[in-house]
Amino acid sequence: MMKIIAATANRGKAAEIEKIFGGLGFEVVTMREAGLKSDPEENGKTFLENALIKARAAHEEAPEAYIIADDSGLCVDALDGAPGIYSARYAGEGASDTEKINKLLSALESAENRAAHFETAAAFITPSGEEITACGRVDGHILTAPDGENGFGYDPVFYCEEIGKTFANADPDEKNAVSHRGRALRALYEIMKNKIREEE
């Protein structure tokens, strides 16, 4: 079985990737499970640059493997796209989800336009060094107060228009069906599926 190393320590994220790529005969493992140690500085200016930084660092350490990495965040129109690539560090290093949400709501206190979107960029590197990228996004708006117990990060205040509820009120299958990461990964899957067909 072919193996993909996901440039993450998050087993849940690796399982999400395997759910999509398993159909191509891939098993997905985390960097830790593969024994990789790379931890590059994510100093890109876009989600795609950061995804490529992570993927390339893992590829250098394991050039014989398929590598996948992603970077994502919340972009709010009234904040000129912030927190964007700084979504995880928006309220400072080590801040809790509640602290990040509180800072966001405070920044939007007087905003009339609360439109926002989640965006993901995903990068896939083959053993030959070929780089394949894809992006995904989901649109919505920011509520004035958290609503829901599921999910993580900004999910309790992100109201998704497509499912008519916050991500924190959606079950995992509902969220995955429209999520930015799911869309980016499925776009990569389609590209890889066609490539594998061409090679057969």
N, C-alpha and C positions, 0 to 999 in steps of 0.2 A: 504493500500500500504506500502511495506517495504521501509525503509528510509536508505540512505547512507549519512553519514556525511563526506564531503571531508575536509581534514585537510588543508584548504586554505581559504584566504579571497577573492580569485579571483572568481567572479561569472561566468566569461567566462570559467574558467577551470572546474567549477562544471557543467556547461552546456555541456561541451565536454564529461565529464564522464557520464552524464545522457543520452547523445545521444547513448552511447554504452551500458550502463547497463539498460536503460529503457526497453529494450526487455525482461529483467528478472523480470519486475514489480517493479523496484526500482525508488524511487524519490531521487534526490540528492540535498543536501543543503550544504551551506558553514558552517564553524565553527561559524561565526558571526550569521548567520540565526538560528543556533541551540542553540545559547546562550553560546557557549564554549569560555573559556578564555585562554586555554593553549598556551604557546609560548616558547617551549623548545629551548635550545641552540643546534644548529645543529653542533655538534662537532665530527661527525663520520668521518672515513677516506675514505669512499666510498659512492656512491649515495645510495646504498641499506641500509647502516647503517643509513644515514640521513633520508631516507623514513621511516624506522622502528622507529626511535626516534620520528618523528612527529606523526606517527600512534599510537604508544603506549601511548604517552602523551594524545592524544584525547580519546583513549579507556579508560584510567584511569578516565577521567572526565565524559565519557558517556558509561559505560560498557554494557548498554543494546542495543546500536546501532551498526550497521555495520559501519566500518571506512575505509576510503581509503586515502592514502597519497602518494606523489611521490617526487622524487628529480631528477633533471636533469641538464645537462650542456654540454659544448662544450669541446672536447678533441682534441688537435692538436698534430700530430706525432712529428713535429720538436721541440715542446716545452715539450717533454716527458709527454704528456697527459694533460698539463695545457691548459686553466685555470681550467678544470675539476670541482671538487666540489666547487671551488672558483669562478665559472663563474660570478655569480651575484655581487661578491665583487672584481672582478679582478682589477678594477681601483680605489678601495677604496670604503668605505661605502657611499651610496648615489650618486655614480657616474652615469652620464647619459649613455644611450646606445652609444651615439657618443663617449664619453670618453673611454668607454670599447673597442669599435671598434678601435679607434685610438691607444690605447696601444697595442692591438693585432697586428695591421698592422705594428707598429713600431718594435715589437719583431720579426716579420717575415720578416723584410726588406731584409735581405740577405739570406733567406732560399730558397733552391731549392725545397725541399719537402714541399708541402703545404697541404698534405692530412690531413683530419680531420673527426671527426664524432660527432654527437649529441647522447647522451645516456640518457636514463631514467630508473630509478628503481621505481617500484610501489609496495606498501604494502597494503594488505587488511586484516583487523582483524574482525572476526565474534563476535557476542555477547558471544559465548562460549570461546573466547580468542584464537581461532585458527588463526594462521598467515599464509597468503598465499602471495607469492611474484612472481614478473615477471619483466623481463627487455626488453627493446627495444632499437634499435639503427638505425641510418641512416648515410650512408657514403657520403662523398663529399670532397671538398677542399676549401681553403680560397682564395678569390680573392685579387687582390692588391688594389682594391678600392670598396666602397659600390655600389650596383646596385639594385634599386627597392625601393618602398615606403611602401610595406605592412609588416606585421609581427612586430617583436620586437626583442630586444637583438641583437644577432649576425646575424640575418636573412639576412641583406643586403650584407654580405660578405661570407655567406655560400652557395656555389654552390652545389646543390644536383644532383648527377649523374643520378639518376633514373628519374627525371622529366626534366632534361636538363635546369635548370634555378636556380637562387637563391630563397631561401624561401621568400624573400621580393618581388619577381616577381610572386609568385604563389598565386592563390586565396585560400581561407581557405580550400575548399574541396580537392584541389590538395595537399596542404601541409599535411592535416590530413590523407590522404590516405597512405602517406609514413612516417609520422613523428614518431620520437622515442617514444613520449608519447602515441600516438595513438596505436603503436604496443605493448607497455607494457600493456596498458589498455585492448586491445583486447585479449591479452594472458591471463590476469586475468579473463576476461569475459568468455573465454572458460573453464577455470578451475571451475569457479563458476557455470556455466551452467550445467556441468557434476555433480557437487556436489548436486545441487538442484534436478536434475533428480534422483540421488541415494536416496535422502531423501524422495522423493514422493512415 
